[in-house]
């Protein structure tokens, strides 16, 4: 009796376990695939289908999800590695790859681990490209190195079901001795440029100073020349004005003399001036010797053609 009860209990436990397993498998057969994801389904160990985003039901115990792929773009760090440039300088290079899965089936069955393969291929390609460049160009040709790595990875990615969007070099680290030498070279180049700029500044300053002196000299000479011209023109204008005024006064004097009584008035005015000048010679400190004709006033006027009209 007890053996029969124990047997029935064991059978119930077994059937209960089978039922639980069936329920579990039934729930596992229901899959909700997120957006930008892909599930690879195998039926009895063979590829069956690819599940896109949405609700899907699988056949329990027959179908299973073998691979799950994220279709969004992802970044993969490329660990630092040592590379030799064409001039035999050892540098350490690391970078990052941006890839995405385009064919989930190839990414599952075309290669064991596409991430690891992409890292290895990126490293070997980087070493090959840097080996063709000297040290100085490795810092300048980062775009060339990146483009070459992307080209090689794209060719391989077509078979792996992935697409390589870009590859960026994060660091190119030379040895400390080379780094110190490069810093000394940069400092020397900076000092050379500073000296060149200073000499160019001094040269330009001297040129500007000489041009300023030349301009000042020219302006001063032109000003002096203009002053002399102006003075000459002023003197000429003064002489012309005096000559014109003298001519007019002579003409007016001639007109006045030609009138009746004109010569008498002129004789009277000249006589007044004559005696005034003679009076200025009467200073005791002056000794003046005059010809006898200067005392004869009438003779002096007659010699000028101014005869007394009364005697006429």
C-alpha positions in Angstrom: 0.0 0.0 0.0 2.7 2.4 0.9 4.7 1.3 -2.1 1.7 2.1 -4.3 1.2 5.5 -2.7 4.8 6.3 -3.1 4.7 5.2 -6.8 1.7 7.4 -7.5 3.3 10.3 -5.8 6.4 10.0 -7.8 4.5 9.7 -11.0 2.5 12.8 -10.1 5.7 14.7 -9.4 7.1 13.6 -12.7 4.0 14.7 -14.6 4.0 17.9 -12.7 7.6 18.6 -13.6 6.8 17.8 -17.3 3.8 20.1 -17.2 5.9 22.9 -15.7 8.6 22.4 -18.3 6.0 22.5 -21.0 4.5 25.7 -19.6 7.9 27.2 -19.3 8.8 26.3 -22.9 5.4 27.6 -23.9 6.2 31.0 -22.4 9.7 30.9 -23.8 8.2 30.3 -27.3 6.5 33.7 -27.1 9.0 36.4 -28.0 8.6 40.2 -28.1 11.4 41.6 -30.3 12.4 45.3 -29.5 12.9 47.9 -32.2 16.2 47.9 -34.0 16.8 44.3 -32.9 16.9 40.9 -34.7 16.5 37.4 -33.3 18.0 34.4 -35.2 15.7 31.3 -34.8 17.0 27.8 -35.3 14.7 24.8 -35.8 16.3 21.5 -34.7 19.7 23.1 -34.9 19.3 24.6 -38.3 18.7 28.2 -39.3 15.0 28.8 -39.7 14.1 32.5 -39.7 15.0 36.0 -38.5 12.5 37.7 -36.2 12.1 41.5 -36.7 10.6 43.9 -34.2 7.2 42.8 -32.9 5.3 39.8 -31.4 6.4 36.3 -32.4 5.4 32.7 -31.3 7.8 29.8 -31.7 7.2 26.1 -31.7 8.1 24.8 -28.3 10.9 22.2 -28.0 11.6 22.7 -31.7 12.5 26.3 -32.3 14.9 28.3 -30.2 16.5 31.8 -30.4 20.2 31.1 -31.1 21.5 34.7 -31.6 20.3 38.1 -30.6 21.7 41.1 -32.5 21.4 44.8 -31.8 21.0 46.7 -35.1 21.9 50.1 -33.7 25.3 51.7 -34.4 27.8 50.7 -31.7 31.3 51.7 -30.7 34.1 49.3 -30.2 37.4 50.4 -28.6 40.5 49.3 -30.3 43.2 48.6 -27.6 46.5 50.4 -27.8 49.1 48.6 -29.9 52.7 49.3 -30.8 53.5 50.3 -34.4 56.7 51.1 -36.2 56.8 54.0 -38.6 58.9 54.0 -41.8 61.8 55.7 -40.0 61.8 53.0 -37.3 60.2 54.9 -34.5 57.9 52.9 -32.2 54.6 54.6 -31.5 51.5 53.4 -29.6 48.2 53.8 -31.3 44.6 53.3 -30.2 41.3 54.1 -31.7 37.5 53.4 -31.8 35.4 51.7 -34.5 31.7 52.7 -35.3 29.9 49.7 -36.7 26.4 48.3 -37.1 24.9 44.9 -38.1 23.3 45.0 -41.5 22.7 41.3 -42.1 22.0 39.3 -38.9 22.3 35.9 -40.6 25.9 36.6 -41.8 26.8 38.2 -38.4 25.6 34.9 -36.8 27.1 32.3 -39.2 29.6 34.2 -41.3 32.1 34.6 -38.4 32.4 33.5 -34.8 32.8 37.0 -33.3 32.6 40.0 -35.6 33.5 42.5 -32.9 36.8 40.7 -32.1 37.5 40.2 -35.8 36.9 43.9 -36.5 39.3 44.9 -33.7 42.0 42.6 -35.0 41.6 43.7 -38.6 41.7 47.4 -37.5 44.9 46.8 -35.6 46.7 45.0 -38.4 45.6 47.6 -41.0 46.7 50.5 -38.8 50.1 48.9 -38.4 50.4 48.4 -42.1 49.5 52.0 -42.9 51.7 53.5 -40.3 54.6 51.4 -41.5 54.5 53.4 -44.8 54.7 56.8 -43.1 57.4 58.6 -41.2 56.8 59.8 -37.7 55.9 63.4 -38.6 53.4 62.3 -41.2 51.6 59.9 -38.8 50.3 63.0 -36.9 49.3 64.7 -40.1 47.8 61.8 -42.0 45.2 60.6 -39.4 42.5 60.9 -42.0 44.4 58.7 -44.4 44.9 56.0 -41.8 41.3 56.1 -40.8 40.1 56.0 -44.4 42.3 52.9 -45.1 41.0 51.0 -42.1 37.4 51.8 -43.0 38.0 50.6 -46.6 39.5 47.2 -45.4 36.9 46.7 -42.8 34.1 47.4 -45.3 35.4 44.7 -47.6 35.5 42.2 -44.8 32.2 43.5 -43.3 30.3 42.6 -46.5 31.0 38.9 -45.6 30.4 39.4 -41.9 27.1 41.1 -42.2 28.3 44.4 -40.7 28.9 47.9 -41.9 31.8 50.0 -40.7 30.8 53.7 -40.6 34.1 55.2 -39.5 37.3 54.6 -37.6 38.8 57.3 -35.4 42.4 57.3 -34.0 42.3 58.5 -30.4 46.0 58.7 -29.6 49.3 58.4 -31.3 51.9 58.2 -28.5 55.6 58.3 -29.3 58.3 57.2 -26.8 59.4 59.8 -24.2 62.7 60.4 -25.8 61.1 61.1 -29.2 58.4 63.2 -27.5 61.1 65.3 -25.8 63.0 65.8 -29.1 59.8 66.8 -30.8 59.1 69.3 -28.0 62.6 70.8 -28.4 62.0 71.0 -32.2 58.7 72.7 -31.7 60.3 75.2 -29.3 63.1 75.9 -31.7 60.7 76.5 -34.5 58.6 78.8 -32.3 61.7 80.8 -31.4 62.8 81.0 -35.0 59.4 82.3 -36.0 59.5 84.8 -33.1 62.9 86.1 -34.2 61.8 86.3 -37.8 58.6 88.2 -36.8 60.7 90.5 -34.6 63.2 91.2 -37.4 60.4 91.8 -39.9 58.8 94.2 -37.4 62.1 96.1 -36.9 62.6 96.2 -40.7 59.1 97.6 -41.2 59.6 100.1 -38.4 62.8 101.4 -40.0 61.1 101.6 -43.4 58.2 103.5 -41.9 60.5 105.9 -40.0 62.6 106.6 -43.2 59.4 107.1 -45.2 58.1 109.5 -42.5 61.4 111.5 -42.5 61.4 111.6 -46.3 57.8 112.8 -46.4 58.5 115.4 -43.7 61.5 116.7 -45.7 59.5 116.9 -48.9 56.7 118.7 -47.1 59.1 121.1 -45.5 60.9 121.8 -48.8 57.6 122.2 -50.6 56.4 124.6 -47.8 59.7 126.6 -48.1 59.4 126.7 -51.8 55.8 127.9 -51.6 56.8 130.5 -49.0 59.5 131.9 -51.3 57.1 131.9 -54.2 54.5 133.7 -52.2 57.1 136.3 -51.0 58.3 136.8 -54.5 54.8 137.2 -55.8 54.1 139.6 -52.9 57.1 141.7 -53.7 56.3 141.7 -57.4 52.8 142.7 -56.6 54.1 145.4 -54.2 56.5 146.8 -56.9 53.7 146.8 -59.5 51.4 148.6 -57.1 54.1 151.2 -56.2 54.9 151.7 -59.8 51.3 152.0 -60.7 50.7 154.5 -57.8 53.9 156.5 -58.8 52.8 156.6 -62.4 49.3 157.8 -61.4 50.8 160.4 -59.1 53.2 161.6 -61.8 50.3 161.8 -64.2 48.2 163.8 -61.7 51.1 166.0 -60.9 51.7 166.7 -64.6 48.0 167.6 -65.0 48.2 169.9 -62.0 51.4 171.6 -63.2 50.0 172.2 -66.6 47.1 174.2 -65.2 47.5 178.0 -64.5 49.3 178.5 -61.2 50.4 174.9 -61.0 54.1 175.6 -61.4 53.9 178.3 -58.7 52.3 175.9 -56.3 54.9 173.3 -57.1 57.7 175.9 -56.6 56.1 176.8 -53.2 55.9 173.2 -52.1 59.4 172.4 -53.2 60.7 175.5 -51.5 59.1 174.5 -48.3 60.7 171.0 -48.5 64.0 172.5 -49.5 64.2 174.8 -46.5 63.0 172.1 -44.2 65.8 169.8 -45.3 68.4 172.6 -45.0 67.2 173.3 -41.5 67.9 169.7 -40.6 71.5 170.3 -41.6 72.0 173.0 -39.0 73.0 170.6 -36.2 76.2 171.6 -34.5 77.6 168.1 -34.7 77.1 168.0 -38.5 79.6 169.4 -41.0 78.2 169.7 -44.4 79.9 170.9 -47.6 77.5 172.2 -50.2 78.1 173.6 -53.7 77.3 177.2 -54.2 74.5 176.5 -56.6 72.6 174.7 -53.8 72.1 178.1 -52.0 70.7 179.7 -55.1 67.1 178.4 -54.9 65.9 180.1 -58.0 68.7 178.6 -60.0 68.0 175.2 -58.7 64.3 175.4 -59.7 65.1 176.9 -63.1 67.5 174.0 -63.8 64.5 171.7 -63.2 62.4 173.8 -65.7 60.2 175.4 -63.1 60.5 179.1 -63.8 58.6 181.7 -61.9 55.4 182.6 -63.8 55.5 186.2 -62.6 58.8 186.7 -64.4 57.3 185.4 -67.5 
